[in-house]
Amino acid sequence: MEPISQRKRILKLTVQTGMGDNRTIVAGGAQFYSPEYFIGKKIVALLNLAPKKIAGIMSHGMLLAANVNNKPVWLVMDENTPVGAKII
Amino acid sequence: MEPISQRKRILKLTVQTGMGDNRTIVAGGAQFYSPEYFIGKKIVALLNLAPKKIAGIMSHGMLLAANVNNKPVWLVMDENTPVGAKII
């Protein structure tokens, strides 16, 4: 059941960009995080990438994470950071 | 006193890279942060840049921040994140 095994590591997120749209972003690491973890989080993402199909789903960006023993530790901003603030 | 005014916005940091060295990194935003703010923080930095002289000091990397009304809000990792973890 390789395909199902693979899906278990994939998260499909709906991300508010702060640019007036919501985007679907597909990320790895589902084996470490519940979907609820992301609710309300101010995550850091690359949004100026070409869309890419991952596990059959079009992903319109990429979350940034530190790689800690192959577990993604997401870059998360303080809750006071406005949605859509640009990384410089 | 333009030069002194400019220096007041510049921070000189000594950053442990997790690659066996410490680096001097010059960052802006000194008007918003005390040097003590950074002590022990797990900050996110670009380290594969060419060294650059800023305010007369060689900087060997660049801290990442969200730009919030021209104030840098530094990308800071959870204290459990190992020093030197790579961003993916």
Backbone of each chain as nested JSON, in Angstrom:
{
  "chains": [
    {"id": "A", "residues": [
      {"number": 1, "name": "MET", "atoms": {"N": [0.838, -1.21, 0.0], "CA": [0.0, 0.0, 0.0], "C": [0.867, 1.252, 0.0]}},
      {"number": 2, "name": "GLU", "atoms": {"N": [1.851, 1.263, -0.867], "CA": [2.779, 2.382, -0.904], "C": [2.095, 3.753, -1.08]}},
      {"number": 3, "name": "PRO", "atoms": {"N": [1.135, 3.839, -2.019], "CA": [0.52, 5.166, -2.237], "C": [-0.166, 5.711, -0.983]}},
      {"number": 4, "name": "ILE", "atoms": {"N": [-0.877, 4.854, -0.269], "CA": [-1.573, 5.316, 0.936], "C": [-0.543, 5.708, 1.994]}},
      {"number": 5, "name": "SER", "atoms": {"N": [0.461, 4.883, 2.116], "CA": [1.559, 5.215, 3.025], "C": [2.119, 6.597, 2.717]}},
      {"number": 6, "name": "GLN", "atoms": {"N": [2.251, 6.875, 1.41], "CA": [2.807, 8.167, 1.03], "C": [1.853, 9.312, 1.387]}},
      {"number": 7, "name": "ARG", "atoms": {"N": [0.577, 9.104, 1.154], "CA": [-0.417, 10.142, 1.458], "C": [-0.418, 10.499, 2.942]}},
      {"number": 8, "name": "LYS", "atoms": {"N": [-0.095, 9.533, 3.759], "CA": [-0.092, 9.776, 5.196], "C": [0.977, 10.771, 5.615]}},
      {"number": 9, "name": "ARG", "atoms": {"N": [1.889, 11.056, 4.71], "CA": [2.935, 12.016, 5.044], "C": [2.663, 13.391, 4.442]}},
      {"number": 10, "name": "ILE", "atoms": {"N": [1.525, 13.522, 3.787], "CA": [1.214, 14.755, 3.055], "C": [0.065, 15.509, 3.723]}},
      {"number": 11, "name": "LEU", "atoms": {"N": [0.258, 16.792, 3.867], "CA": [-0.779, 17.672, 4.394], "C": [-1.261, 18.605, 3.29]}},
      {"number": 12, "name": "LYS", "atoms": {"N": [-2.558, 18.805, 3.211], "CA": [-3.117, 19.797, 2.294], "C": [-3.641, 20.954, 3.136]}},
      {"number": 13, "name": "LEU", "atoms": {"N": [-3.05, 22.11, 2.927], "CA": [-3.394, 23.262, 3.746], "C": [-4.077, 24.328, 2.911]}},
      {"number": 14, "name": "THR", "atoms": {"N": [-4.993, 25.06, 3.508], "CA": [-5.535, 26.269, 2.903], "C": [-4.948, 27.445, 3.668]}},
      {"number": 15, "name": "VAL", "atoms": {"N": [-4.184, 28.239, 2.932], "CA": [-3.381, 29.289, 3.557], "C": [-3.855, 30.658, 3.088]}},
      {"number": 16, "name": "GLN", "atoms": {"N": [-4.149, 31.519, 4.052], "CA": [-4.499, 32.917, 3.76], "C": [-3.191, 33.66, 3.509]}},
      {"number": 17, "name": "THR", "atoms": {"N": [-3.079, 34.259, 2.312], "CA": [-1.785, 34.844, 1.937], "C": [-1.616, 36.289, 2.41]}},
      {"number": 18, "name": "GLY", "atoms": {"N": [-2.71, 36.923, 2.745], "CA": [-2.63, 38.348, 3.047], "C": [-2.621, 39.192, 1.783]}},
      {"number": 19, "name": "MET", "atoms": {"N": [-2.721, 38.537, 0.628], "CA": [-2.78, 39.258, -0.654], "C": [-4.183, 39.118, -1.253]}},
      {"number": 20, "name": "GLY", "atoms": {"N": [-5.13, 38.807, -0.419], "CA": [-6.518, 38.749, -0.86], "C": [-6.957, 37.393, -1.369]}},
      {"number": 21, "name": "ASP", "atoms": {"N": [-6.087, 36.406, -1.285], "CA": [-6.501, 35.077, -1.723], "C": [-6.116, 34.027, -0.693]}},
      {"number": 22, "name": "ASN", "atoms": {"N": [-6.761, 32.879, -0.82], "CA": [-6.361, 31.701, -0.064], "C": [-5.731, 30.729, -1.039]}},
      {"number": 23, "name": "ARG", "atoms": {"N": [-4.729, 30.029, -0.597], "CA": [-4.042, 29.104, -1.49], "C": [-3.961, 27.719, -0.882]}},
      {"number": 24, "name": "THR", "atoms": {"N": [-4.029, 26.761, -1.769], "CA": [-3.752, 25.398, -1.359], "C": [-2.241, 25.18, -1.395]}},
      {"number": 25, "name": "ILE", "atoms": {"N": [-1.71, 24.753, -0.283], "CA": [-0.296, 24.395, -0.219], "C": [-0.197, 22.977, 0.325]}},
      {"number": 26, "name": "VAL", "atoms": {"N": [0.566, 22.173, -0.375], "CA": [0.791, 20.8, 0.049], "C": [2.154, 20.734, 0.733]}},
      {"number": 27, "name": "ALA", "atoms": {"N": [2.172, 20.123, 1.894], "CA": [3.418, 20.037, 2.657], "C": [3.6, 18.618, 3.169]}},
      {"number": 28, "name": "GLY", "atoms": {"N": [4.823, 18.286, 3.432], "CA": [5.121, 16.992, 4.038], "C": [4.961, 17.064, 5.552]}},
      {"number": 29, "name": "GLY", "atoms": {"N": [5.286, 15.983, 6.196], "CA": [5.345, 16.003, 7.655], "C": [4.052, 15.652, 8.354]}},
      {"number": 30, "name": "ALA", "atoms": {"N": [3.066, 15.131, 7.585], "CA": [1.784, 14.79, 8.218], "C": [1.939, 13.73, 9.305]}},
      {"number": 31, "name": "GLN", "atoms": {"N": [3.018, 12.959, 9.221], "CA": [3.208, 11.948, 10.256], "C": [3.601, 12.566, 11.599]}},
      {"number": 32, "name": "PHE", "atoms": {"N": [3.977, 13.845, 11.563], "CA": [4.396, 14.517, 12.795], "C": [3.369, 15.525, 13.311]}},
      {"number": 33, "name": "TYR", "atoms": {"N": [2.491, 15.976, 12.425], "CA": [1.58, 17.075, 12.787], "C": [0.138, 16.705, 12.469]}},
      {"number": 34, "name": "SER", "atoms": {"N": [-0.738, 17.066, 13.355], "CA": [-2.164, 16.957, 13.042], "C": [-2.575, 18.192, 12.253]}},
      {"number": 35, "name": "PRO", "atoms": {"N": [-3.633, 18.084, 11.442], "CA": [-4.113, 19.276, 10.734], "C": [-4.426, 20.42, 11.699]}},
      {"number": 36, "name": "GLU", "atoms": {"N": [-4.923, 20.095, 12.883], "CA": [-5.295, 21.122, 13.859], "C": [-4.099, 21.981, 14.274]}},
      {"number": 37, "name": "TYR", "atoms": {"N": [-2.918, 21.402, 14.202], "CA": [-1.728, 22.172, 14.599], "C": [-1.655, 23.497, 13.855]}},
      {"number": 38, "name": "PHE", "atoms": {"N": [-2.079, 23.477, 12.596], "CA": [-1.865, 24.641, 11.739], "C": [-2.936, 25.724, 11.883]}},
      {"number": 39, "name": "ILE", "atoms": {"N": [-4.033, 25.389, 12.526], "CA": [-5.158, 26.338, 12.566], "C": [-4.73, 27.616, 13.287]}},
      {"number": 40, "name": "GLY", "atoms": {"N": [-4.835, 28.718, 12.567], "CA": [-4.511, 30.02, 13.155], "C": [-3.034, 30.339, 13.221]}},
      {"number": 41, "name": "LYS", "atoms": {"N": [-2.167, 29.395, 12.812], "CA": [-0.724, 29.646, 12.87], "C": [-0.294, 30.639, 11.789]}},
      {"number": 42, "name": "LYS", "atoms": {"N": [0.653, 31.482, 12.13], "CA": [1.262, 32.398, 11.17], "C": [2.517, 31.72, 10.626]}},
      {"number": 43, "name": "ILE", "atoms": {"N": [2.336, 30.985, 9.548], "CA": [3.436, 30.213, 8.995], "C": [4.184, 31.016, 7.933]}},
      {"number": 44, "name": "VAL", "atoms": {"N": [5.408, 30.624, 7.68], "CA": [6.248, 31.288, 6.678], "C": [6.26, 30.422, 5.425]}},
      {"number": 45, "name": "ALA", "atoms": {"N": [5.955, 31.033, 4.29], "CA": [5.869, 30.26, 3.047], "C": [6.479, 31.027, 1.887]}},
      {"number": 46, "name": "LEU", "atoms": {"N": [7.017, 30.276, 0.947], "CA": [7.394, 30.841, -0.348], "C": [6.162, 30.803, -1.241]}},
      {"number": 47, "name": "LEU", "atoms": {"N": [5.793, 31.969, -1.76], "CA": [4.564, 32.052, -2.564], "C": [4.843, 32.38, -4.023]}},
      {"number": 48, "name": "ASN", "atoms": {"N": [6.074, 32.704, -4.345], "CA": [6.39, 33.095, -5.727], "C": [7.038, 31.944, -6.504]}},
      {"number": 49, "name": "LEU", "atoms": {"N": [6.517, 30.751, -6.253], "CA": [6.997, 29.57, -6.978], "C": [5.95, 29.157, -8.009]}},
      {"number": 50, "name": "ALA", "atoms": {"N": [6.389, 28.458, -9.023], "CA": [5.433, 27.871, -9.952], "C": [4.623, 26.805, -9.219]}},
      {"number": 51, "name": "PRO", "atoms": {"N": [3.319, 26.732, -9.505], "CA": [2.504, 25.671, -8.895], "C": [3.075, 24.298, -9.247]}},
      {"number": 52, "name": "LYS", "atoms": {"N": [2.923, 23.378, -8.321], "CA": [3.505, 22.052, -8.516], "C": [2.523, 21.001, -8.0]}},
      {"number": 53, "name": "LYS", "atoms": {"N": [2.364, 19.933, -8.77], "CA": [1.452, 18.876, -8.34], "C": [2.186, 17.921, -7.39]}},
      {"number": 54, "name": "ILE", "atoms": {"N": [1.641, 17.786, -6.198], "CA": [2.231, 16.886, -5.201], "C": [1.138, 15.942, -4.733]}},
      {"number": 55, "name": "ALA", "atoms": {"N": [1.393, 14.658, -4.864], "CA": [0.408, 13.646, -4.463], "C": [-0.949, 13.913, -5.111]}},
      {"number": 56, "name": "GLY", "atoms": {"N": [-0.911, 14.376, -6.356], "CA": [-2.144, 14.592, -7.107], "C": [-2.841, 15.906, -6.819]}},
      {"number": 57, "name": "ILE", "atoms": {"N": [-2.262, 16.728, -5.96], "CA": [-2.885, 18.006, -5.59], "C": [-1.971, 19.145, -6.021]}},
      {"number": 58, "name": "MET", "atoms": {"N": [-2.55, 20.172, -6.647], "CA": [-1.733, 21.324, -7.025], "C": [-1.379, 22.132, -5.782]}},
      {"number": 59, "name": "SER", "atoms": {"N": [-0.104, 22.355, -5.605], "CA": [0.385, 23.138, -4.468], "C": [0.86, 24.494, -4.973]}},
      {"number": 60, "name": "HIS", "atoms": {"N": [0.423, 25.554, -4.312], "CA": [0.713, 26.917, -4.768], "C": [1.646, 27.636, -3.797]}},
      {"number": 61, "name": "GLY", "atoms": {"N": [2.624, 26.92, -3.329], "CA": [3.592, 27.519, -2.427], "C": [4.288, 26.429, -1.638]}},
      {"number": 62, "name": "MET", "atoms": {"N": [5.156, 26.858, -0.773], "CA": [5.962, 25.906, -0.003], "C": [6.195, 26.476, 1.385]}},
      {"number": 63, "name": "LEU", "atoms": {"N": [5.839, 25.719, 2.39], "CA": [6.11, 26.151, 3.762], "C": [7.593, 26.012, 4.061]}},
      {"number": 64, "name": "LEU", "atoms": {"N": [8.118, 26.917, 4.835], "CA": [9.507, 26.801, 5.266], "C": [9.576, 26.112, 6.621]}},
      {"number": 65, "name": "ALA", "atoms": {"N": [10.594, 25.291, 6.748], "CA": [10.787, 24.538, 7.992], "C": [12.266, 24.312, 8.223]}},
      {"number": 66, "name": "ALA", "atoms": {"N": [12.619, 24.174, 9.467], "CA": [13.944, 23.662, 9.8], "C": [13.863, 22.147, 9.753]}},
      {"number": 67, "name": "ASN", "atoms": {"N": [14.902, 21.529, 9.23], "CA": [14.969, 20.077, 9.16], "C": [15.648, 19.559, 10.424]}},
      {"number": 68, "name": "VAL", "atoms": {"N": [14.875, 18.937, 11.29], "CA": [15.418, 18.414, 12.55], "C": [15.248, 16.903, 12.519]}},
      {"number": 69, "name": "ASN", "atoms": {"N": [16.313, 16.204, 12.226], "CA": [16.279, 14.744, 12.092], "C": [15.153, 14.308, 11.156]}},
      {"number": 70, "name": "ASN", "atoms": {"N": [15.073, 15.001, 10.033], "CA": [14.08, 14.734, 8.986], "C": [12.644, 15.012, 9.396]}},
      {"number": 71, "name": "LYS", "atoms": {"N": [12.471, 15.641, 10.539], "CA": [11.141, 16.155, 10.903], "C": [11.111, 17.646, 10.587]}},
      {"number": 72, "name": "PRO", "atoms": {"N": [10.093, 18.113, 9.861], "CA": [10.018, 19.555, 9.626], "C": [9.553, 20.284, 10.883]}},
      {"number": 73, "name": "VAL", "atoms": {"N": [10.31, 21.302, 11.256], "CA": [9.88, 22.2, 12.335], "C": [9.551, 23.521, 11.657]}},
      {"number": 74, "name": "TRP", "atoms": {"N": [8.268, 23.798, 11.541], "CA": [7.788, 24.905, 10.721], "C": [8.235, 26.242, 11.264]}},
      {"number": 75, "name": "LEU", "atoms": {"N": [8.547, 27.132, 10.336], "CA": [8.835, 28.51, 10.712], "C": [7.506, 29.197, 10.984]}},
      {"number": 76, "name": "VAL", "atoms": {"N": [7.329, 29.549, 12.224], "CA": [6.063, 30.116, 12.679], "C": [6.347, 31.475, 13.288]}},
      {"number": 77, "name": "MET", "atoms": {"N": [5.553, 32.448, 12.911], "CA": [5.74, 33.789, 13.448], "C": [4.878, 33.974, 14.688]}},
      {"number": 78, "name": "ASP", "atoms": {"N": [5.293, 34.928, 15.491], "CA": [4.507, 35.397, 16.622], "C": [3.097, 35.756, 16.155]}},
      {"number": 79, "name": "GLU", "atoms": {"N": [2.124, 35.487, 16.993], "CA": [0.725, 35.728, 16.602], "C": [0.423, 37.198, 16.314]}},
      {"number": 80, "name": "ASN", "atoms": {"N": [1.292, 38.103, 16.769], "CA": [1.08, 39.527, 16.49], "C": [1.535, 39.93, 15.096]}},
      {"number": 81, "name": "THR", "atoms": {"N": [2.259, 39.045, 14.407], "CA": [2.728, 39.363, 13.07], "C": [1.538, 39.397, 12.113]}},
      {"number": 82, "name": "PRO", "atoms": {"N": [1.377, 40.464, 11.34], "CA": [0.228, 40.51, 10.426], "C": [0.324, 39.439, 9.343]}},
      {"number": 83, "name": "VAL", "atoms": {"N": [-0.823, 38.901, 8.98], "CA": [-0.883, 37.97, 7.848], "C": [-0.39, 38.7, 6.596]}},
      {"number": 84, "name": "GLY", "atoms": {"N": [0.488, 38.081, 5.861], "CA": [0.972, 38.661, 4.615], "C": [2.247, 39.475, 4.773]}},
      {"number": 85, "name": "ALA", "atoms": {"N": [2.745, 39.61, 5.989], "CA": [4.021, 40.336, 6.153], "C": [5.085, 39.631, 5.322]}},
      {"number": 86, "name": "LYS", "atoms": {"N": [5.895, 40.44, 4.632], "CA": [6.906, 39.871, 3.734], "C": [8.199, 39.614, 4.493]}},
      {"number": 87, "name": "ILE", "atoms": {"N": [8.863, 38.526, 4.093], "CA": [10.16, 38.21, 4.687], "C": [11.222, 38.967, 3.901]}},
      {"number": 88, "name": "ILE", "atoms": {"N": [12.122, 39.595, 4.638], "CA": [13.165, 40.386, 3.978], "C": [14.53, 39.774, 4.272]}}
    ]},
    {"id": "B", "residues": [
      {"number": 1, "name": "MET", "atoms": {"N": [24.907, 64.728, 12.479], "CA": [25.547, 63.5, 13.007], "C": [24.94, 62.28, 12.316]}},
      {"number": 2, "name": "GLU", "atoms": {"N": [24.837, 62.375, 11.021], "CA": [24.22, 61.306, 10.238], "C": [24.847, 59.922, 10.508]}},
      {"number": 3, "name": "PRO", "atoms": {"N": [26.194, 59.841, 10.525], "CA": [26.792, 58.516, 10.706], "C": [26.411, 57.872, 12.039]}},
      {"number": 4, "name": "ILE", "atoms": {"N": [26.374, 58.661, 13.109], "CA": [26.015, 58.107, 14.414], "C": [24.543, 57.691, 14.417]}},
      {"number": 5, "name": "SER", "atoms": {"N": [23.716, 58.541, 13.842], "CA": [22.305, 58.2, 13.691], "C": [22.169, 56.849, 12.973]}},
      {"number": 6, "name": "GLN", "atoms": {"N": [22.998, 56.664, 11.939], "CA": [22.911, 55.403, 11.191], "C": [23.357, 54.215, 12.053]}},
      {"number": 7, "name": "ARG", "atoms": {"N": [24.425, 54.416, 12.812], "CA": [24.932, 53.322, 13.666], "C": [23.883, 52.875, 14.686]}},
      {"number": 8, "name": "LYS", "atoms": {"N": [23.054, 53.793, 15.069], "CA": [22.039, 53.464, 16.079], "C": [21.004, 52.479, 15.55]}},
      {"number": 9, "name": "ARG", "atoms": {"N": [21.016, 52.284, 14.245], "CA": [20.053, 51.336, 13.672], "C": [20.701, 50.001, 13.335]}},
      {"number": 10, "name": "ILE", "atoms": {"N": [21.974, 49.876, 13.668], "CA": [22.74, 48.689, 13.27], "C": [23.113, 47.855, 14.499]}},
      {"number": 11, "name": "LEU", "atoms": {"N": [22.903, 46.544, 14.364], "CA": [23.286, 45.605, 15.409], "C": [24.416, 44.737, 14.904]}},
      {"number": 12, "name": "LYS", "atoms": {"N": [25.399, 44.506, 15.749], "CA": [26.475, 43.576, 15.417], "C": [26.29, 42.352, 16.304]}},
      {"number": 13, "name": "LEU", "atoms": {"N": [26.055, 41.228, 15.672], "CA": [25.756, 40.005, 16.408], "C": [26.855, 38.982, 16.219]}},
      {"number": 14, "name": "THR", "atoms": {"N": [27.1, 38.187, 17.234], "CA": [27.953, 37.012, 17.103], "C": [27.036, 35.803, 17.147]}},
      {"number": 15, "name": "VAL", "atoms": {"N": [27.039, 35.074, 16.039], "CA": [26.055, 34.014, 15.84], "C": [26.758, 32.664, 15.753]}},
      {"number": 16, "name": "GLN", "atoms": {"N": [26.305, 31.739, 16.565], "CA": [26.804, 30.365, 16.513], "C": [26.072, 29.67, 15.361]}},
      {"number": 17, "name": "THR", "atoms": {"N": [26.837, 29.16, 14.392], "CA": [26.196, 28.637, 13.178], "C": [25.797, 27.169, 13.29]}},
      {"number": 18, "name": "GLY", "atoms": {"N": [26.369, 26.476, 14.262], "CA": [26.149, 25.038, 14.313], "C": [27.029, 24.29, 13.338]}},
      {"number": 19, "name": "MET", "atoms": {"N": [27.899, 25.028, 12.641], "CA": [28.852, 24.39, 11.729], "C": [30.267, 24.531, 12.297]}},
      {"number": 20, "name": "GLY", "atoms": {"N": [30.34, 24.753, 13.58], "CA": [31.643, 24.79, 14.239], "C": [32.276, 26.169, 14.292]}},
      {"number": 21, "name": "ASP", "atoms": {"N": [31.57, 27.172, 13.81], "CA": [32.139, 28.517, 13.885], "C": [31.115, 29.505, 14.422]}},
      {"number": 22, "name": "ASN", "atoms": {"N": [31.634, 30.645, 14.867], "CA": [30.789, 31.779, 15.202], "C": [30.999, 32.826, 14.128]}},
      {"number": 23, "name": "ARG", "atoms": {"N": [29.941, 33.518, 13.785], "CA": [30.057, 34.522, 12.735], "C": [29.54, 35.874, 13.216]}},
      {"number": 24, "name": "THR", "atoms": {"N": [30.188, 36.887, 12.709], "CA": [29.659, 38.231, 12.889], "C": [28.609, 38.49, 11.821]}},
      {"number": 25, "name": "ILE", "atoms": {"N": [27.436, 38.86, 12.272], "CA": [26.374, 39.253, 11.346], "C": [25.877, 40.64, 11.757]}},
      {"number": 26, "name": "VAL", "atoms": {"N": [25.805, 41.505, 10.786], "CA": [25.299, 42.857, 11.017], "C": [23.857, 42.902, 10.545]}},
      {"number": 27, "name": "ALA", "atoms": {"N": [23.012, 43.441, 11.398], "CA": [21.591, 43.508, 11.071], "C": [21.065, 44.892, 11.4]}},
      {"number": 28, "name": "GLY", "atoms": {"N": [19.992, 45.244, 10.742], "CA": [19.325, 46.502, 11.063], "C": [18.368, 46.322, 12.226]}},
      {"number": 29, "name": "GLY", "atoms": {"N": [17.665, 47.356, 12.548], "CA": [16.598, 47.239, 13.539], "C": [17.017, 47.515, 14.963]}},
      {"number": 30, "name": "ALA", "atoms": {"N": [18.239, 48.058, 15.153], "CA": [18.711, 48.317, 16.522], "C": [17.801, 49.296, 17.254]}},
      {"number": 31, "name": "GLN", "atoms": {"N": [17.083, 50.1, 16.506], "CA": [16.184, 51.051, 17.173], "C": [14.98, 50.344, 17.802]}},
      {"number": 32, "name": "PHE", "atoms": {"N": [14.76, 49.075, 17.426], "CA": [13.613, 48.34, 17.951], "C": [14.01, 47.254, 18.961]}},
      {"number": 33, "name": "TYR", "atoms": {"N": [15.276, 46.848, 18.937], "CA": [15.697, 45.707, 19.748], "C": [16.937, 46.043, 20.561]}},
      {"number": 34, "name": "SER", "atoms": {"N": [16.948, 45.599, 21.781], "CA": [18.175, 45.693, 22.566], "C": [19.058, 44.497, 22.21]}},
      {"number": 35, "name": "PRO", "atoms": {"N": [20.366, 44.633, 22.384], "CA": [21.246, 43.478, 22.142], "C": [20.826, 42.27, 22.974]}},
      {"number": 36, "name": "GLU", "atoms": {"N": [20.326, 42.512, 24.178], "CA": [19.94, 41.403, 25.065], "C": [18.82, 40.551, 24.454]}},
      {"number": 37, "name": "TYR", "atoms": {"N": [18.018, 41.149, 23.609], "CA": [16.917, 40.398, 22.992], "C": [17.418, 39.126, 22.324]}},
      {"number": 38, "name": "PHE", "atoms": {"N": [18.611, 39.22, 21.729], "CA": [19.104, 38.124, 20.896], "C": [19.793, 37.002, 21.671]}},
      {"number": 39, "name": "ILE", "atoms": {"N": [20.109, 37.279, 22.934], "CA": [20.911, 36.293, 23.679], "C": [20.142, 34.979, 23.793]}},
      {"number": 40, "name": "GLY", "atoms": {"N": [20.732, 33.932, 23.293], "CA": [20.132, 32.607, 23.39], "C": [19.037, 32.324, 22.375]}},
      {"number": 41, "name": "LYS", "atoms": {"N": [18.696, 33.321, 21.54], "CA": [17.631, 33.102, 20.557], "C": [18.117, 32.206, 19.415]}},
      {"number": 42, "name": "LYS", "atoms": {"N": [17.219, 31.357, 18.926], "CA": [17.486, 30.536, 17.746], "C": [16.955, 31.294, 16.532]}},
      {"number": 43, "name": "ILE", "atoms": {"N": [17.809, 32.085, 15.955], "CA": [17.403, 32.936, 14.846], "C": [17.641, 32.225, 13.517]}},
      {"number": 44, "name": "VAL", "atoms": {"N": [16.928, 32.669, 12.495], "CA": [17.067, 32.095, 11.156], "C": [17.904, 33.047, 10.317]}},
      {"number": 45, "name": "ALA", "atoms": {"N": [18.937, 32.507, 9.685], "CA": [19.849, 33.365, 8.918], "C": [20.25, 32.69, 7.616]}},
      {"number": 46, "name": "LEU", "atoms": {"N": [20.511, 33.524, 6.618], "CA": [21.157, 33.062, 5.394], "C": [22.658, 33.119, 5.626]}},
      {"number": 47, "name": "LEU", "atoms": {"N": [23.325, 31.992, 5.436], "CA": [24.766, 31.925, 5.723], "C": [25.604, 31.71, 4.474]}},
      {"number": 48, "name": "ASN", "atoms": {"N": [24.954, 31.446, 3.346], "CA": [25.718, 31.171, 2.129], "C": [25.762, 32.395, 1.208]}},
      {"number": 49, "name": "LEU", "atoms": {"N": [25.932, 33.542, 1.824], "CA": [26.076, 34.779, 1.06], "C": [27.531, 35.222, 1.095]}},
      {"number": 50, "name": "ALA", "atoms": {"N": [27.901, 36.02, 0.131], "CA": [29.225, 36.634, 0.181], "C": [29.26, 37.618, 1.351]}},
      {"number": 51, "name": "PRO", "atoms": {"N": [30.39, 37.672, 2.076], "CA": [30.515, 38.663, 3.148], "C": [30.307, 40.07, 2.585]}},
      {"number": 52, "name": "LYS", "atoms": {"N": [29.738, 40.931, 3.402], "CA": [29.419, 42.285, 2.956], "C": [29.726, 43.253, 4.087]}},
      {"number": 53, "name": "LYS", "atoms": {"N": [30.357, 44.375, 3.729], "CA": [30.661, 45.374, 4.742], "C": [29.456, 46.268, 4.96]}},
      {"number": 54, "name": "ILE", "atoms": {"N": [28.997, 46.312, 6.207], "CA": [27.851, 47.158, 6.558], "C": [28.279, 48.043, 7.725]}},
      {"number": 55, "name": "ALA", "atoms": {"N": [28.173, 49.334, 7.549], "CA": [28.563, 50.294, 8.591], "C": [29.995, 50.017, 9.063]}},
      {"number": 56, "name": "GLY", "atoms": {"N": [30.835, 49.638, 8.121], "CA": [32.242, 49.438, 8.433], "C": [32.575, 48.093, 9.047]}},
      {"number": 57, "name": "ILE", "atoms": {"N": [31.566, 47.219, 9.178], "CA": [31.794, 45.908, 9.799], "C": [31.484, 44.827, 8.772]}},
      {"number": 58, "name": "MET", "atoms": {"N": [32.351, 43.826, 8.657], "CA": [32.084, 42.734, 7.728], "C": [30.977, 41.855, 8.311]}},
      {"number": 59, "name": "SER", "atoms": {"N": [29.937, 41.659, 7.519], "CA": [28.817, 40.814, 7.929], "C": [28.88, 39.506, 7.15]}},
      {"number": 60, "name": "HIS", "atoms": {"N": [28.75, 38.396, 7.854], "CA": [28.913, 37.077, 7.237], "C": [27.591, 36.316, 7.206]}},
      {"number": 61, "name": "GLY", "atoms": {"N": [26.541, 37.018, 6.911], "CA": [25.233, 36.389, 6.821], "C": [24.164, 37.438, 6.984]}},
      {"number": 62, "name": "MET", "atoms": {"N": [22.937, 36.979, 6.939], "CA": [21.798, 37.906, 6.99], "C": [20.672, 37.25, 7.772]}},
      {"number": 63, "name": "LEU", "atoms": {"N": [20.2, 37.934, 8.783], "CA": [19.062, 37.413, 9.544], "C": [17.785, 37.569, 8.726]}},
      {"number": 64, "name": "LEU", "atoms": {"N": [16.899, 36.611, 8.84], "CA": [15.608, 36.737, 8.177], "C": [14.585, 37.333, 9.129]}},
      {"number": 65, "name": "ALA", "atoms": {"N": [13.754, 38.183, 8.574], "CA": [12.727, 38.849, 9.361], "C": [11.515, 39.095, 8.498]}},
      {"number": 66, "name": "ALA", "atoms": {"N": [10.36, 39.16, 9.136], "CA": [9.185, 39.7, 8.473], "C": [9.232, 41.209, 8.609]}},
      {"number": 67, "name": "ASN", "atoms": {"N": [8.845, 41.886, 7.561], "CA": [8.812, 43.348, 7.562], "C": [7.421, 43.796, 8.014]}},
      {"number": 68, "name": "VAL", "atoms": {"N": [7.343, 44.33, 9.208], "CA": [6.069, 44.782, 9.752], "C": [6.153, 46.294, 9.956]}},
      {"number": 69, "name": "ASN", "atoms": {"N": [5.583, 47.024, 9.031], "CA": [5.665, 48.497, 9.078], "C": [7.111, 48.97, 9.23]}},
      {"number": 70, "name": "ASN", "atoms": {"N": [7.968, 48.355, 8.464], "CA": [9.402, 48.665, 8.433], "C": [10.147, 48.312, 9.716]}},
      {"number": 71, "name": "LYS", "atoms": {"N": [9.497, 47.593, 10.594], "CA": [10.195, 47.027, 11.754], "C": [10.484, 45.559, 11.453]}},
      {"number": 72, "name": "PRO", "atoms": {"N": [11.721, 45.112, 11.621], "CA": [11.982, 43.69, 11.407], "C": [11.446, 42.86, 12.574]}},
      {"number": 73, "name": "VAL", "atoms": {"N": [10.672, 41.841, 12.232], "CA": [10.243, 40.854, 13.238], "C": [10.995, 39.581, 12.894]}},
      {"number": 74, "name": "TRP", "atoms": {"N": [11.988, 39.275, 13.706], "CA": [12.947, 38.219, 13.374], "C": [12.285, 36.856, 13.347]}},
      {"number": 75, "name": "LEU", "atoms": {"N": [12.742, 36.038, 12.408], "CA": [12.309, 34.647, 12.377], "C": [13.08, 33.907, 13.456]}},
      {"number": 76, "name": "VAL", "atoms": {"N": [12.345, 33.465, 14.434], "CA": [12.947, 32.838, 15.606], "C": [12.355, 31.443, 15.747]}},
      {"number": 77, "name": "MET", "atoms": {"N": [13.21, 30.475, 15.975], "CA": [12.747, 29.103, 16.133], "C": [12.487, 28.814, 17.604]}},
      {"number": 78, "name": "ASP", "atoms": {"N": [11.661, 27.82, 17.803], "CA": [11.442, 27.26, 19.12], "C": [12.786, 26.9, 19.758]}},
      {"number": 79, "name": "GLU", "atoms": {"N": [12.872, 27.073, 21.071], "CA": [14.152, 26.826, 21.763], "C": [14.622, 25.365, 21.664]}},
      {"number": 80, "name": "ASN", "atoms": {"N": [13.691, 24.471, 21.317], "CA": [14.089, 23.068, 21.165], "C": [14.756, 22.775, 19.829]}},
      {"number": 81, "name": "THR", "atoms": {"N": [14.686, 23.706, 18.897], "CA": [15.307, 23.485, 17.591], "C": [16.827, 23.503, 17.75]}},
      {"number": 82, "name": "PRO", "atoms": {"N": [17.508, 22.484, 17.242], "CA": [18.965, 22.459, 17.401], "C": [19.626, 23.607, 16.642]}},
      {"number": 83, "name": "VAL", "atoms": {"N": [20.684, 24.142, 17.227], "CA": [21.495, 25.141, 16.532], "C": [22.036, 24.514, 15.253]}},
      {"number": 84, "name": "GLY", "atoms": {"N": [21.921, 25.217, 14.152], "CA": [22.465, 24.732, 12.892], "C": [21.485, 23.946, 12.042]}},
      {"number": 85, "name": "ALA", "atoms": {"N": [20.275, 23.729, 12.561], "CA": [19.276, 23.039, 11.729], "C": [19.073, 23.829, 10.437]}},
      {"number": 86, "name": "LYS", "atoms": {"N": [19.016, 23.098, 9.337], "CA": [18.899, 23.761, 8.037], "C": [17.452, 24.016, 7.688]}},
      {"number": 87, "name": "ILE", "atoms": {"N": [17.209, 25.127, 7.006], "CA": [15.862, 25.442, 6.536], "C": [15.67, 24.796, 5.171]}},
      {"number": 88, "name": "ILE", "atoms": {"N": [14.528, 24.142, 5.018], "CA": [14.262, 23.437, 3.765], "C": [13.06, 24.062, 3.074]}}
    ]}
  ]
}
